[in-house]
Amino acid sequence: MGPDGLDPSLDRLREDLSREIRSSAAETHQHAEALAAAARQHTEGRFVEARHHFDIVAEGLMSKIELVAEGLNGLDQKVERLREDMREGFAQVDRRFLHLEARIVTLERR
């Protein structure tokens, strides 16, 4: 019998089992750390990939926004030219109307 009252073969079995458990725990911990590192690496890779995709999409959108802005600027210029043409046209109509009105007044006086 051993010092703790167990058969020496049971004592050795207990020590062997304890060593095996510690060894398995260490292996499990290493495996978990390796899995965590792989997951982090995968996640970082996906993040970089997603960021790259976002940058490409954002660049395309910026190009389209610039085209729309240029189009609006051109449209604004056309509207301003039309507004000026209409002012000139109305001014011409007003002058003609005044001229006709003056002729009518002159004809009515006769």
C-alpha positions as a Markdown table, in Angstrom:
| # | Residue | x | y | z |
|---|---|---|---|---|
| 1 | Met | 0.0 | 0.0 | 0.0 |
| 2 | Gly | 1.1 | 3.5 | -0.9 |
| 3 | Pro | 1.3 | 6.5 | 1.5 |
| 4 | Asp | -2.2 | 7.6 | 0.8 |
| 5 | Gly | -3.6 | 4.1 | 1.5 |
| 6 | Leu | -3.9 | 3.1 | -2.2 |
| 7 | Asp | -2.4 | 0.3 | -4.0 |
| 8 | Pro | 0.8 | 1.4 | -5.8 |
| 9 | Ser | -0.6 | 0.5 | -9.2 |
| 10 | Leu | -3.7 | 2.6 | -8.6 |
| 11 | Asp | -1.4 | 5.5 | -7.4 |
| 12 | Arg | 0.6 | 5.2 | -10.7 |
| 13 | Leu | -2.7 | 5.0 | -12.7 |
| 14 | Arg | -3.9 | 8.2 | -10.9 |
| 15 | Glu | -0.6 | 10.0 | -11.7 |
| 16 | Asp | -0.7 | 8.8 | -15.3 |
| 17 | Leu | -4.3 | 9.9 | -15.7 |
| 18 | Ser | -3.5 | 13.3 | -14.2 |
| 19 | Arg | -0.6 | 13.7 | -16.6 |
| 20 | Glu | -2.8 | 12.7 | -19.5 |
| 21 | Ile | -5.5 | 15.2 | -18.4 |
| 22 | Arg | -3.0 | 18.0 | -18.2 |
| 23 | Ser | -1.5 | 17.1 | -21.5 |
| 24 | Ser | -5.0 | 16.9 | -23.2 |
| 25 | Ala | -5.9 | 20.3 | -21.6 |
| 26 | Ala | -2.7 | 21.8 | -23.0 |
| 27 | Glu | -3.3 | 20.4 | -26.4 |
| 28 | Thr | -7.0 | 21.5 | -26.3 |
| 29 | His | -5.8 | 25.0 | -25.3 |
| 30 | Gln | -3.3 | 25.1 | -28.2 |
| 31 | His | -5.9 | 23.9 | -30.6 |
| 32 | Ala | -8.3 | 26.6 | -29.4 |
| 33 | Glu | -5.7 | 29.3 | -29.8 |
| 34 | Ala | -4.9 | 28.1 | -33.3 |
| 35 | Leu | -8.6 | 28.1 | -34.2 |
| 36 | Ala | -9.0 | 31.6 | -32.8 |
| 37 | Ala | -5.9 | 32.8 | -34.7 |
| 38 | Ala | -7.3 | 31.3 | -37.9 |
| 39 | Ala | -10.7 | 32.8 | -37.3 |
| 40 | Arg | -9.1 | 36.3 | -36.7 |
| 41 | Gln | -7.0 | 35.9 | -39.9 |
| 42 | His | -10.1 | 34.9 | -41.9 |
| 43 | Thr | -12.1 | 37.8 | -40.4 |
| 44 | Glu | -9.3 | 40.3 | -41.2 |
| 45 | Gly | -9.1 | 38.9 | -44.7 |
| 46 | Arg | -12.9 | 39.2 | -45.2 |
| 47 | Phe | -12.7 | 42.8 | -43.8 |
| 48 | Val | -10.0 | 43.8 | -46.2 |
| 49 | Glu | -12.0 | 42.2 | -49.0 |
| 50 | Ala | -15.2 | 44.0 | -48.0 |
| 51 | Arg | -13.3 | 47.3 | -47.6 |
| 52 | His | -11.8 | 46.9 | -51.1 |
| 53 | His | -15.3 | 46.2 | -52.5 |
| 54 | Phe | -16.7 | 49.2 | -50.7 |
| 55 | Asp | -14.0 | 51.4 | -52.0 |
| 56 | Ile | -14.7 | 50.3 | -55.6 |
| 57 | Val | -18.4 | 50.9 | -55.2 |
| 58 | Ala | -17.8 | 54.2 | -53.5 |
| 59 | Glu | -15.5 | 55.3 | -56.4 |
| 60 | Gly | -18.2 | 54.3 | -58.9 |
| 61 | Leu | -20.8 | 56.2 | -57.0 |
| 62 | Met | -18.6 | 59.3 | -56.8 |
| 63 | Ser | -18.1 | 59.2 | -60.6 |
| 64 | Lys | -21.8 | 59.0 | -61.1 |
| 65 | Ile | -22.5 | 61.8 | -58.7 |
| 66 | Glu | -19.9 | 64.0 | -60.5 |
| 67 | Leu | -21.7 | 63.2 | -63.8 |
| 68 | Val | -25.1 | 64.2 | -62.3 |
| 69 | Ala | -23.5 | 67.4 | -60.9 |
| 70 | Glu | -22.1 | 68.3 | -64.3 |
| 71 | Gly | -25.5 | 67.5 | -65.9 |
| 72 | Leu | -27.3 | 69.7 | -63.4 |
| 73 | Asn | -24.8 | 72.5 | -64.0 |
| 74 | Gly | -25.3 | 72.3 | -67.7 |
| 75 | Leu | -29.1 | 72.2 | -67.2 |
| 76 | Asp | -28.9 | 75.2 | -64.9 |
| 77 | Gln | -27.0 | 77.1 | -67.6 |
| 78 | Lys | -29.6 | 76.2 | -70.2 |
| 79 | Val | -32.5 | 77.3 | -67.9 |
| 80 | Glu | -30.7 | 80.6 | -67.3 |
| 81 | Arg | -30.3 | 81.1 | -71.1 |
| 82 | Leu | -33.9 | 80.3 | -71.6 |
| 83 | Arg | -34.9 | 82.7 | -68.9 |
| 84 | Glu | -32.9 | 85.5 | -70.5 |
| 85 | Asp | -34.4 | 84.6 | -74.0 |
| 86 | Met | -37.9 | 84.7 | -72.5 |
| 87 | Arg | -37.2 | 88.1 | -70.8 |
| 88 | Glu | -36.0 | 89.5 | -74.2 |
| 89 | Gly | -39.0 | 88.0 | -75.9 |
| 90 | Phe | -41.5 | 89.4 | -73.4 |
| 91 | Ala | -39.7 | 92.8 | -73.7 |
| 92 | Gln | -40.1 | 92.6 | -77.4 |
| 93 | Val | -43.8 | 91.7 | -77.1 |
| 94 | Asp | -44.3 | 94.5 | -74.6 |
| 95 | Arg | -42.7 | 97.0 | -77.0 |
| 96 | Arg | -44.9 | 95.8 | -79.9 |
| 97 | Phe | -48.0 | 95.9 | -77.7 |
| 98 | Leu | -47.2 | 99.5 | -76.7 |
| 99 | His | -46.6 | 100.4 | -80.3 |
| 100 | Leu | -49.9 | 98.8 | -81.3 |
| 101 | Glu | -51.7 | 100.5 | -78.5 |
| 102 | Ala | -50.2 | 103.9 | -79.5 |
| 103 | Arg | -51.4 | 103.3 | -83.1 |
| 104 | Ile | -54.9 | 102.4 | -81.9 |
| 105 | Val | -55.1 | 105.5 | -79.7 |
| 106 | Thr | -54.0 | 107.6 | -82.7 |
| 107 | Leu | -56.5 | 105.9 | -85.0 |
| 108 | Glu | -59.3 | 106.5 | -82.5 |
| 109 | Arg | -58.5 | 110.2 | -82.3 |
| 110 | Arg | -59.0 | 110.6 | -86.0 |
